[in-house]
């Protein structure tokens, strides 16, 4: 509509400017000139400052799964970009997903927070320019800038037992876990056996309760594996 107004006003301005002979015709010439300049100005303001528009935010929330197939620890991967602090994050929306989804780099902010929830979440807030009302859309809609992208903020909420690792750190962790697999199994068995003996010494009734022993063994194994995992992570992230 604004383009039509520009063309119409400039034609009418030229016509009245050429053929004006009376006062009211000169007034019309001035009016059409002002209309032409005003239309051009508004069109420029819409292009450069989004005149007639406002920012609209939309929120989307999805559950995410560990970025790796490691069954001992859940990991949220990121890839550093160059030498800056900027990163892209790599995640899955379900464990069976083969190709990782990555966050963008075009005016994207990524934030990672720990959560008391057991389910990892990704909340994404996307900001776009939209017209304030139908009048502005009718005037400037031809420019095609409705729903123009502005920015995106991704907030990852990960449970406390998740890790946030770079792709290089995750690779090193996988290699170290593979190289120490046999040692880890042996040490875990020894740790569980030792802790179980201590528990039976303190509470002899456990000696006849296989179910309770099994429960304790699982808890001790998890405890030791977490300690080993923590040591390996400290080693690769130092």
Beta strands, then each sheet from edge to edge (+ up, - down):
strand 1: 53-63
strand 2: 75-80
strand 3: 87-91
strand 4: 101-102
strand 5: 108-115
strand 6: 121-131
strand 7: 148-159
strand 8: 163-166
sheet 1: 1+ 6- 7+ 5+
sheet 2: 4+ 3- 2+ 8+
end
